[in-house]
Amino acid sequence: MNEPLYTIEILRLAASIPHFGPLGDSDGQAEVGSPTCGSTISVAVKLDENGRVRELGQQVEACAFGQASAALMGAHALGRQAHEVQSAITDLSDWLDGSREDPGRWPGLGALSVARSRKGRRGAMLLPFRALLAAIEDAAKQSQ
């Protein structure tokens, strides 16, 4: 018997996105979308003097997997720097495509394991992290 696509854990995460909503007066922001599934994630950040995320706001229009990934990203984004987010993107991407055994060091990503076999969902799960990285990079450009 096949495992259900949307597990209770995925639905719980999808319903609990932290830092949801716009962030006024941000240092940087980005919006990324997936032409494949139509998901869109907008992220705004305020950074501290060391380039770490101090505040975060996100708006998420995505499937339950994109929402669950946004919840996991948001729950652990504060205090992160660009290189840590880039590592999370690489690790998650490699795990989703099967070239890595675990999802990496970003907490909680193992909850997305049910979607590893569904290629069409992978892009939505990477979007929140790509948006976060782009927002951090935008903030770095703005400060120059």
Residue, then its C-alpha position, 0 to 999 in steps of 0.5 A: m500500500n502506498e503512503p499517503l502524499y499529505t501526511i499529518e506531519i506535512l499538513r501540521l507544518a503547512a498550517s504553522i508557518p512562522h513569521f508569516g506576513p510582510l515585514g515592514d522596513s526590510d533590509g532585503q526582499a525577494e520573490v521566487g516562483s515555480p513555473t512548474c507548479g505555480s508556487t510563489i514565496s516572498v521573503a523579506v529580512k532584516l540582518d544584523e551587523n554580521g549578516r545574520v537574519r535578525e527578522l523575517g517575514q514571508q508570504v507563501e502561496a504554495c502546495a502543502f509541501g511548499q508550505a511545510s518547507a516554508a514552515l521549516m525554513g522559517a522556524h530555523a532562519l533567525g541567526r542564519q547567514a547566506h552560506e548556511v542557507q546555500s548549504a541547506i539548498t544544496d543538501l536538500s536538493d541532493w537529498l531530494d534527487g537521491s544523491r544524498e542519504d539525509p537532508g542535511r543539517w537544517p532541522g526538521l527537513g526529514a519530515l518532507s521524505v514522503a515527497r522525495s519520490r515525487k519530482g513535481r514537488r521538489g521545486a516547491m520544497l526548495l522555493p522557501f530556501r531560495a527566497l531566503l537566500a535571495a532576500i539575504e543577498d538583496a540586503a547585502k547589495q542594499s548595504q553596499 
